[in-house]
């Protein structure tokens, strides 16, 4: 696994800031019984966020489906799914009335229904709905993992700073490849663990 600080923020975070946050450096991993949570941007945000995150997110979603990891979609009321990332039949869709996918929604009930013990989160915008969701996911007791390539924001600077903060305090940031290696090391899906 890459060094804890070897991610997208390295060109905007000073050595002094990295020193201040060094107490948060830890081993990163995907938790037990993960569910994949796709945080779809609202219509206005979707128009402003460059779509580079959607290809990697689709790879992550496809891998979760292949491994029989439950996929849950969080969508603002009235929004359409991000391009190519529409829910498949049988996947839960949770209406999101505000930034966090957890607040005033049925997400916690849906995650309990599928037996999720941890989360893998992808989506956009990084500095908005995704960040709020990861923070609340930790508050609800979930171990949260994110793939660096599968999240996006309209502002490159806010994207990097949000990921820096999330990675140090709220979730485990990895590349898609590293996340895949973590899943390979824990091949038991929720379906298998219930059997």
N, C-alpha and C positions, 0 to 999 in steps of 0.2 A: 504494500500500500504506500502511496506517496506520502511525503512528509506532510504533517498536519497543516502547515502554512503554505503549501505549494499549490494554491488554487487561484482563482481569477482575481483575487484582491491584492496579490503580491505587488502590483505596480502602483497601488494607491494607498497602501497602509505602511506607515513608517516602522522602522525597527523599534522605536520607542513604544508605539502602540502594540506591536507584537509582543514586546517584553511585558507590558501591562497585562495583556490577555494570556500570557503564558501559563497561568494557573489553570486555564480551561483546556489545555492540550491533553488529549486522552486517546485511548484506543477507540476506533470507530467500528461499528458493526451493525448489521441488520438484526432487529430483535426477533423474538420467537413469534410464530404464527402471524406473519405480516399480512396486511391488506394494502393494496395500492390505492391511494387517494389521488384522483386527478382533479386539480383545482382549475376549472375553466375560467378564463377571464370574462368579465362582462362585455357587452357589445362595444361600448365606447373604448374600453381598455384594449380589447382585441384589435381595434383599428390602429392603435398606437404602438403596440408591442410587436417588434420584429418577430416573424414567425420561425426564427431559427431553432427555437426550443421544441417545436412540434414534431420534427422528425425523430430526435432522440426520445421524446416522450412516447411516440408511437412504438419505437423499439422496446421501450420499457413496458408499455402496456401489452404488447405482443408476447414478451417474455413472461410477464405475470400470467397471462391467459394460458400459455403453454405449460407453466408450472402449476396451474390450478390455484393460483393465489387470487383471492377475491379482488375485483376491481370495483371501486366506488367512485362515482362522478359527483362533484360538487359544482352546481351551476347557479349563477344569479337568476332570479325570476325573470323570465322573458328572453334570456340569452340563448344563443344557439351554440352547440359544441364547437370547440376549436377545430379548424380544418383537419379532417381525417381522423379525429379523435372521438367520434360519436360512440356512445354506449352501445354495446351489443345486447341483444335480448337476454334477460336474466341478470344483467348488471344493475346494481342499485344506483339511482339518481337522487341526490339530495338537493332540494332547493336551498339556495343560500341568500338570505335576506340582507346580509351585510358582509363585511370583509371576511371575517372568520367563518370557515365552513362549520364550525361547532356551535356558534352563538345563534340561539333562537331557531335551531334546525333539528332534524331527526337523525343527524349523523351518528351520534353516540349510540342510539338504538340500533341503527343499521350495522355499525361495527360490532356490537355485541351479538347481533343475530348471526353474523358470519363467523363469529368466534375469533375476531382479531385481537392479538395481544400486542401488536406493534404496527407502525405505519411506515410505508414508503410513500413520499409525496412528490408529485411533479406538477407543473403548471405555471400560471402567470396571473398577475404581475408579481415578481419576486418581492418587491418592496411594499406590496399591498396585501391582497388576499392570501397569497402563499405564505408570506411572513406571519400574518395574523393566525393562520391555520396551524402552522408549525408551533408557534408559541402556545396556543391553546391545546394542541395535541399533547405537548409535554405536560401542561397543567392538568390534563385529564389522565395523566399517568402512562401515556404511550411512549415507547422508545421510537423516535422518529429518525428516518434516514432520507436523504435527498441525493439525487444525481445532478451534478453540476451542469451538465449539458441539457437536462430536461426541464429547465426553468428559464424564464425570460422576463425582461422588464423593458419599459420604454426608455429608461435612463441607464446607460452603462454604469455610471458612478453609483446610483442608488442600488442597482442590481448587485454590484460587488460589495457594497457596504452592508446590504441586507444579508447576503450570504456569509460575510465575515461575522456578523453578529449572531446569526442563526447557528453557524458552525461552532462557535465558541460557547454558546449558552443553551441552545435549545434542541439541536439535532445533529446528526452525524452526516457530514457532507463527504461524498465520494464521487468518483467518475462513474460513468455507466459500466465500464469494465470492472472497476473495483466492486461495485454493487453486485454485478454478476458473479464475481468470485465469492462474495459473501453468501449469495444465494446457493451457489454450488456447495459451499461448506455446510449449509443447513438445508438439505434437500427436502425436508419434510414440510409439505404444504399444510394449510389448515384442513383441507379435505382428508389428508392422510392421518393427521394428528387426532381427528375426531373418530377415526375408524377403530 
